[in-house]
Amino acid sequence: MRRLPRISEDTATRVVGIVLAVGALGAPFHSTDVVRAHLLGGAPAPALATPTVLCVGLALAWHSLLRRNFAWADPAWLTWADFTGARPGLIRRRLLVAWACRFGAVGYATLASGVLLGCPDIPLTAALCTAVTLLALAAARRSPRLPWLEHAVPVLLIALPLTGFAADWLWLPAIACALVGLLPGRSLATDAGRADLVRRFTERSLRRASVSFLDLLALLPAGREVRWARALDGRGVLARFVVAGLLARHRALPLAGLLVLAVATLHRLFPSVDPVWWIGAGGYLAALPFTGALAQIHQVPGLRRWVGCSDRALRASATGVLVAVVAVWAAVLAVLGVPLSWPAGLAVLLASAAVVRTVTRAPLNYANLGLVSVVGVLVPVGLLVQLAHGPDLLVLGLLLLGALGVGVAAPVVLGLATAATLTPHPTH
Amino acid sequence: MVADLGVEVDGGWLFRGLALTVAAGECAALTGPNGAGKSTLLRCLYGVQDATEGSVSVCGQRPDERSTAFRRAVSVLLDDSALFDELTPRQHLDLLLRSFPDAVADPVALLASAGLDHRASVPVARLSAGQRRRLLLLGATARPHQVLLLDEPERALDTAGRDWLAGLVEAELAGGTAVVTASHHPALVDRVADSVVEFS
């Protein structure tokens, strides 16, 4: 009898993971009623839900593709093997893969949403999906001509559901997409030089290492020049330092803008969800990318020496500044129709304190993986507990806000946020 | 003050039985080949590495860089010293001098003394290695402190820079600071050191 080849534990884990993923992704199609009941309960599906999901997906895919991270090349390959004229073809293949992955995911989400929530206007949805997908490919093939317009497209797409897909507003994203996609320009595949290709390779390597080790803080955007020369020359230097860190990362502003529109859209789509959750989660995600300087100073001892204050004072100052930033973000939400209330104010505080708790946590300890087998898949519970340091405060606080009345929850949440901000963080 | 200090690495002693006392206004120079233990001793003095045996006392306390009070008393330029790439030299000094209590130095005069006045508003990512080193040295010396630990401070400095460095250390000694510096620059050692510990 022929013996079957031995399968390694890693391969078995991977196979089980793939089977579980395929099962989960297929659930909207083979267990439609069950998934719908989980999402909506007994409530009817919101009108225009699927076009809204499509717009959010298209905006994210466009934003991601048009950063042109696919145009990278290994410096070793450029040095030793780039003599056959294969470079443009290589970059075009990488573009096609990046484009197909992103818009394939959008297609899946739209299909799943259509099956679960219905799609009242299939021609409009199909036309929007096809046009944006093709124009994104056309635009990504070329070096950026109108970068500000490229950045505006996702904002316009996400704002579209807020207008109720009114015909008067449809032309705006349509023209922006067409301009970006159809304007003539130089081919990125032939235009990209060694410096650009190697820079993106380095960024990609850092991203892959960060994701492999689940060290997501390394993905926070790096700072750029702070043009305010006297930014740190004055009273309240700690608050000034945090503000300078925000200004150095102004590139994260479009993401905060996208998030404010996405949250306003989701609130309209799922009005039964307490707005406090949208404000807390959205504020957390919007503020996090601006706190790279705070993360750096806690991870690099050589930078910490430039600041002659206690960690507690630094965290308190950072929380104060972030509360102001998230409050402004929430105020924009209010303009877009998300109701603000006392619990919403507490959610703003929680989001800010959770961000500070996240970026000032101890470095990950990979000796404490705490592997536990869950349905045959090894899950690093110890690592996940470390990663939850920060979001845990947000989730716990929001749960308390929902479970207790604001009168009871307010002092508890205030105490939690204060303790999380001022207590030294233990090493894992 | 260091007494009977020893550090074991990979089953062998990097150094053992080391004794060293540096009073206020004195400078001890650590010399010797790469890997002999100079930087390790500085890390022990700053409390980022534990010695295998012996005792260390800096400013009357056990070194612990996690303590704010200790960090304020002991200033260092070590291998891991770093700069914020997005900030300018002027912004670095503003941050330093505004956040340390009792720091009274004038950032403009400091930058001029280091020959960085014409680069005061340039992000440090665009400075040369020597200019970055000068700024790191300013960062280590511009704020109040009682002890100064320097690990090969002459690295990346040109001839004029090394002369400026020697003057900087002399000014520290005149101000009553206890200085311990590892160095491969004999001229600096000859000019500032009151005692020399030769590692082998």
HADDOCK unambig.tbl for C-alpha pairs under 7 A between the chains (distance, minus, plus):
assign (segid A and resid 223 and name CA) (segid B and resid 86 and name CA) 5.52 0.50 0.50
assign (segid A and resid 224 and name CA) (segid B and resid 86 and name CA) 4.88 0.50 0.50
assign (segid A and resid 225 and name CA) (segid B and resid 86 and name CA) 4.46 0.50 0.50
assign (segid A and resid 225 and name CA) (segid B and resid 87 and name CA) 6.29 0.50 0.50
assign (segid A and resid 225 and name CA) (segid B and resid 123 and name CA) 6.07 0.50 0.50
assign (segid A and resid 226 and name CA) (segid B and resid 86 and name CA) 6.25 0.50 0.50
assign (segid A and resid 226 and name CA) (segid B and resid 87 and name CA) 6.32 0.50 0.50
assign (segid A and resid 229 and name CA) (segid B and resid 121 and name CA) 6.80 0.50 0.50
assign (segid A and resid 230 and name CA) (segid B and resid 91 and name CA) 6.97 0.50 0.50
assign (segid A and resid 232 and name CA) (segid B and resid 91 and name CA) 5.86 0.50 0.50
assign (segid A and resid 232 and name CA) (segid B and resid 94 and name CA) 5.58 0.50 0.50
assign (segid A and resid 232 and name CA) (segid B and resid 95 and name CA) 5.80 0.50 0.50
assign (segid A and resid 233 and name CA) (segid B and resid 94 and name CA) 5.42 0.50 0.50
assign (segid A and resid 237 and name CA) (segid B and resid 95 and name CA) 6.55 0.50 0.50
assign (segid A and resid 237 and name CA) (segid B and resid 98 and name CA) 6.17 0.50 0.50
assign (segid A and resid 237 and name CA) (segid B and resid 99 and name CA) 6.44 0.50 0.50
assign (segid A and resid 248 and name CA) (segid B and resid 86 and name CA) 6.77 0.50 0.50
assign (segid A and resid 302 and name CA) (segid B and resid 80 and name CA) 5.31 0.50 0.50
assign (segid A and resid 302 and name CA) (segid B and resid 81 and name CA) 3.94 0.50 0.50
assign (segid A and resid 302 and name CA) (segid B and resid 82 and name CA) 4.76 0.50 0.50
assign (segid A and resid 303 and name CA) (segid B and resid 81 and name CA) 6.79 0.50 0.50
assign (segid A and resid 303 and name CA) (segid B and resid 82 and name CA) 5.35 0.50 0.50
assign (segid A and resid 303 and name CA) (segid B and resid 83 and name CA) 6.07 0.50 0.50
assign (segid A and resid 303 and name CA) (segid B and resid 84 and name CA) 6.99 0.50 0.50
assign (segid A and resid 306 and name CA) (segid B and resid 95 and name CA) 6.77 0.50 0.50
assign (segid A and resid 306 and name CA) (segid B and resid 96 and name CA) 5.15 0.50 0.50
assign (segid A and resid 307 and name CA) (segid B and resid 95 and name CA) 6.51 0.50 0.50
assign (segid A and resid 307 and name CA) (segid B and resid 96 and name CA) 5.67 0.50 0.50
assign (segid A and resid 307 and name CA) (segid B and resid 99 and name CA) 5.75 0.50 0.50
assign (segid A and resid 308 and name CA) (segid B and resid 72 and name CA) 6.86 0.50 0.50
assign (segid A and resid 308 and name CA) (segid B and resid 96 and name CA) 6.70 0.50 0.50
assign (segid A and resid 308 and name CA) (segid B and resid 99 and name CA) 4.89 0.50 0.50
assign (segid A and resid 308 and name CA) (segid B and resid 100 and name CA) 4.50 0.50 0.50
assign (segid A and resid 309 and name CA) (segid B and resid 68 and name CA) 6.90 0.50 0.50
assign (segid A and resid 309 and name CA) (segid B and resid 99 and name CA) 6.20 0.50 0.50
assign (segid A and resid 309 and name CA) (segid B and resid 100 and name CA) 6.78 0.50 0.50
assign (segid A and resid 310 and name CA) (segid B and resid 68 and name CA) 5.88 0.50 0.50
